[in-house]
Amino acid sequence: MTPEDWIAHDPDPVTAAELAALDHDELTARFTRPLTFGTAGLRGPVRGGPDAMNLAVVLRVTWALCRVLADRGLDGAPVVVGRDARHGSAQFAKAAAEVFAAQNFSVITWNHPVPTPVVAFAVRHTGAAAGVQITASHNPPADNGYKVYLDGGRQIISPTDREIEAAIAGAPPADQIPRLSIPPADDALVDAYVARAATLRRTNKGNPRVALTAMHGVGGELVVRTLRAAGFGDVHTVASQFAPDPDFPTVAFPNPEEPGAADALLDLADQAGANVAIALDPDADRCAVGIPTADGWRMLSGDETGWLLGDYLLSTLPQEQATASVVASSVVSSQLLAAIAADYGARHVQTLTGFKWLARADDGVSGRNLVYAYEEAIGHCVDPGAVRDKDGISAAVVVCDLVAHLGSQGDSIPDALDRLARRHGVHTTAAVSRRVADVDEAAAMMTRLRAEPPTELAGFDVHATTPADAVFLTGGDQQTSVRVVVRPSGTEPKVKCYTEVRQAIHTDLADARRSAAAVQDSLIAAIQAW
C-alpha cells in the first residue's frame, strides 16, 4: 500500500492529517519498516503510519489475527481484549474488540483499564482462543503496543507471529475493515483473578507493613485489593503515582529498574516504617522489591528477587512435589536458580529471553510441571497454573508472604540472601544498556562484537559463543567465574549487556562480596569501553 493510499483510507483524521503534512523523506521513512512482533508483541510510538501504533495499524493487525484464528478452525471462539491507560489505549482496545465482533468472535472486554496479567488469566481461565492487551508496559510515554496471547494464555511465538504479519500484508484498507459495537463485560473475571491471587499466601503469620507504588499505571487499585484479600492490610501507597497517568509525570522513565524511579517509594517506606517496598510497572506485569538494610533502603535486583522467590516457593512444596517441579530462568538471568533447584530435586530449565519462552519451560518435560519462572528484568511468574506470564500483582502477594514468614522467625531478606550466598557462593549481577538510534545501529554493534569478540575481561580469559541473537562471553578460574551476555532489546532501542560474577567463599562472606564487586566493576568498565 502506497503512502497516499494509506492516508486516503486512514480512519483517524488526526493521523491522516499528520501523515499528509510530512515531507517526502519522512513519509517514506514511516513506510520503510512496518511494526513487527518482538519479544513482547508490537510496540512503537503513537503516531501515523505502519511503523507506529495507531488506529489503522490496530484494525489491520486485528483483522489479520482473525484470519489466523479462522485458519485454525477457531471461528466464533471467545477472545479477550484488555488495555492499559496509555495514550490511545482506549481507542485501540475498542477498535480491536469491534473487529473481533464483526468477524463473529465472542468478545470479552471491559470499559476500563485492566492490568496485563488479568488478560493472561482471563484467556487461560475461560479457555479463550486468544487475548489481546493494548499496552507498552514500561516503555516511554510516547509508546503503545499490541500484545497477543494464545495457547492457554501464553504469548505467541513463531510461526504464529510471522503468520499474523503475513496476513497483515493482505489486509484490506483500514477504513474498509468491518466493526461491530459490543457491550462491555462485568468484572467477574477480574474478581476471579483477585480471588486466585489471594490464595498464594503460604503462611498466615504476620502482617508486614507494605509501601507500594503503581508507577502511574493501572495496577494500583487491584494490587491493594488483592493484598488485602490475602491478609496484608497495612499498605501505604505513593499518592502522587497511584492513579493512572499516561504522561508518567513524576519519573523520567516509567520503569522501576531505572535510576531514581523508585525514590518516592523508598522515601515513603522509610517514613512509614515499612517492612517491604513494592513497585509495579505501569501495566502491573512486573514487580520490583525494596528492602530495609543496616545502611538504609535499597531495591533488590530482579535476580535477587528471583533467587528468593524460587527458593521460597520450592521450600514450601512437599518433597515429592518439589522433585516433580520445573523452575525456569532466561539466558540473560543469573545462573543461581539452577543451583537452588538442585537443592530441592527440581528441574531447572533455561530459556531464550522473554516470557513467551519461559511460559513454555515445562513443554516436553515429562512428569514435571512449571511452578516458577523469572527473568532478571523484574518479571516473575509465581502461579503458572493461573497466569502463564509474568505477573506483578501475584508476585507482590508472594513477596509479602515471604517477608511475613521470615519476620515470624526473627529473620529478614538480607539474612536469606546471606544464606543463599553461603550455600552457593556470592553471585553479583548487573546490566549495562547502550541506547541506539534504531535496529540497524543495534545490528551493526552486534556484528562488530561477533566479528571481534574480546578474549579477556576483568583479568580473565573469556570464550565467546554466538547463538541466536546474542553473544556469550564466559571465563574464570576455580574461585571466580565471569559471564557476559550481549543482545539487542526486543522492546526498546537498546543493546543490553548482562553480567554475572560468581565468587567462592573461603571464610568471610563480606570479603567474598568485596572481591565479586571489584570484578563486576572491572567487567562494567570494559563493557562501557566497547
C-alpha positions, 0 to 999 in steps of 0.5 A, spaced: 500 500 500 502 506 497 503 512 502 497 516 499 493 510 499 494 509 506 492 516 508 486 516 503 483 510 507 486 512 514 480 512 519 483 517 524 483 524 521 488 526 526 493 521 523 491 522 516 492 529 517 499 528 520 501 523 515 499 528 509 503 534 512 510 530 512 515 531 507 517 526 502 523 523 506 519 522 512 513 519 509 517 514 506 521 513 512 514 511 516 513 506 510 520 503 510 519 498 516 512 496 518 511 494 526 513 487 527 512 482 533 518 482 538 519 479 544 513 482 547 508 483 541 508 490 537 510 496 540 512 503 537 510 510 538 503 513 537 503 516 531 501 515 523 503 510 519 505 502 519 511 503 523 507 506 529 501 504 533 495 507 531 488 506 529 489 503 522 495 499 524 490 496 530 484 494 525 489 491 520 493 487 525 486 485 528 483 483 522 489 479 520 489 475 527 482 473 525 484 470 519 489 466 523 484 464 528 479 462 522 485 458 519 485 454 525 478 452 525 477 457 531 471 461 528 466 464 533 471 462 539 471 467 545 477 472 545 479 477 550 481 484 549 484 488 555 488 495 555 492 499 559 491 507 560 496 509 555 495 514 550 490 511 545 489 505 549 482 506 549 481 507 542 485 501 540 482 496 545 475 498 542 477 498 535 480 491 536 474 488 540 469 491 534 473 487 529 473 481 533 465 482 533 464 483 526 468 477 524 463 473 529 468 472 535 465 472 542 468 478 545 470 479 552 472 486 554 471 491 559 470 499 559 476 500 563 483 499 564 485 492 566 492 490 568 496 485 563 496 479 567 488 479 568 488 478 560 493 472 561 488 469 566 482 471 563 484 467 556 487 461 560 481 461 565 475 461 560 479 457 555 479 463 550 482 462 543 486 468 544 487 475 548 489 481 546 492 487 551 493 494 548 499 496 552 507 498 552 508 496 559 514 500 561 516 503 555 516 511 554 510 515 554 510 516 547 509 508 546 503 503 545 503 496 543 499 490 541 500 484 545 497 477 543 496 471 547 494 464 545 495 457 547 492 457 554 494 464 555 501 464 553 504 469 548 505 467 541 511 465 538 513 463 531 510 461 526 504 464 529 507 471 529 510 471 522 503 468 520 499 474 523 504 479 519 503 475 513 496 476 513 497 483 515 500 484 508 493 482 505 489 486 509 484 490 506 484 498 507 483 500 514 477 504 513 474 498 509 475 493 515 468 491 518 466 493 526 461 491 530 459 495 537 459 490 543 457 491 550 462 491 555 463 485 560 462 485 568 468 484 572 467 477 574 473 475 571 477 480 574 474 478 581 476 471 579 483 473 578 483 477 585 480 471 588 486 466 585 491 471 587 489 471 594 490 464 595 498 464 594 499 466 601 503 460 604 503 462 611 498 466 615 503 469 620 504 476 620 502 482 617 508 486 614 507 493 613 507 494 605 509 501 601 507 500 594 507 504 588 503 503 581 508 507 577 502 511 574 499 505 571 493 501 572 495 496 577 494 500 583 487 499 585 487 491 584 494 490 587 491 493 594 485 489 593 488 483 592 493 484 598 488 485 602 484 479 600 490 475 602 491 478 609 496 484 608 492 490 610 497 495 612 499 498 605 501 505 604 501 507 597 505 513 593 499 518 592 502 522 587 503 515 582 497 511 584 492 513 579 493 512 572 497 517 568 499 516 561 504 522 561 508 518 567 509 525 570 513 524 576 519 519 573 523 520 567 522 513 565 516 509 567 520 503 569 522 501 576 529 498 574 531 505 572 535 510 576 531 514 581 524 511 579 523 508 585 525 514 590 518 516 592 517 509 594 523 508 598 522 515 601 515 513 603 517 506 606 522 509 610 517 514 613 512 509 614 516 504 617 515 499 612 517 492 612 517 491 604 517 496 598 513 494 592 513 497 585 509 495 579 510 497 572 505 501 569 501 495 566 502 491 573 506 485 569 512 486 573 514 487 580 520 490 583 522 489 591 525 494 596 528 492 602 530 495 609 538 494 610 543 496 616 545 502 611 538 504 609 533 502 603 535 499 597 531 495 591 533 488 590 535 486 583 530 482 579 535 476 580 535 477 587 528 477 587 528 471 583 533 467 587 528 468 593 522 467 590 524 460 587 527 458 593 521 460 597 516 457 593 520 450 592 521 450 600 514 450 601 512 444 596 512 437 599 518 433 597 515 429 592 512 435 589 518 439 589 522 433 585 516 433 580 517 441 579 520 445 573 523 452 575 525 456 569 530 462 568 532 466 561 539 466 558 540 473 560 538 471 568 543 469 573 545 462 573 543 461 581 536 458 580 539 452 577 543 451 583 537 452 588 533 447 584 538 442 585 537 443 592 530 441 592 530 435 586 527 440 581 528 441 574 531 447 572 530 449 565 533 455 561 530 459 556 531 464 550 529 471 553 522 473 554 516 470 557 513 467 551 519 462 552 519 461 559 511 460 559 513 454 555 519 451 560 515 445 562 513 443 554 516 436 553 518 435 560 515 429 562 512 428 569 514 435 571 510 441 571 512 449 571 511 452 578 516 458 577 519 462 572 523 469 572 527 473 568 532 478 571 528 484 568 523 484 574 518 479 571 516 473 575 511 468 574 509 465 581 502 461 579 503 458 572 497 454 573 493 461 573 497 466 569 502 463 564 506 470 564 509 474 568 505 477 573 506 483 578 500 483 582 501 475 584 508 476 585 507 482 590 502 477 594 508 472 594 513 477 596 509 479 602 508 472 604 515 471 604 517 477 608 511 475 613 514 468 614 521 470 615 519 476 620 515 470 624 522 467 625 526 473 627 529 473 620 529 478 614 531 478 606 538 480 607 539 474 612 536 469 606 540 472 601 546 471 606 544 464 606 543 463 599 550 466 598 553 461 603 550 455 600 552 457 593 557 462 593 556 470 592 553 471 585 553 479 583 549 481 577 548 487 573 546 490 566 549 495 562 544 498 556 547 502 550 541 506 547 541 506 539 538 510 534 534 504 531 535 496 529 540 497 524 545 501 529 543 495 534 545 490 528 551 493 526 554 493 534 552 486 534 556 484 528 562 488 530 562 484 537 561 477 533 566 479 528 571 481 534 569 478 540 574 480 546 578 474 549 579 477 556 575 481 561 576 483 568 583 479 568 580 473 565 580 469 559 573 469 556 570 464 550 565 467 546 559 463 543 554 466 538 547 463 538 541 466 536 541 473 537 546 474 542 553 473 544 556 469 550 562 471 553 564 466 559 571 465 563 574 464 570 578 460 574 576 455 580 574 461 585 571 466 580 567 465 574 565 471 569 559 471 564 557 476 559 551 476 555 550 481 549 543 482 545 539 487 542 532 489 546 526 486 543 522 492 546 526 498 546 532 501 542 537 498 546 543 493 546 543 490 553 549 487 556 548 482 562 553 480 567 554 475 572 560 474 577 560 468 581 565 468 587 567 462 592 567 463 599 573 461 603 571 464 610 568 471 610 562 472 606 563 480 606 570 479 603 567 474 598 562 480 596 568 485 596 572 481 591 565 479 586 564 487 586 571 489 584 570 484 578 563 486 576 566 493 576 572 491 572 567 487 567 562 494 567 568 498 565 570 494 559 563 493 557 562 501 557 569 501 553 566 497 547 
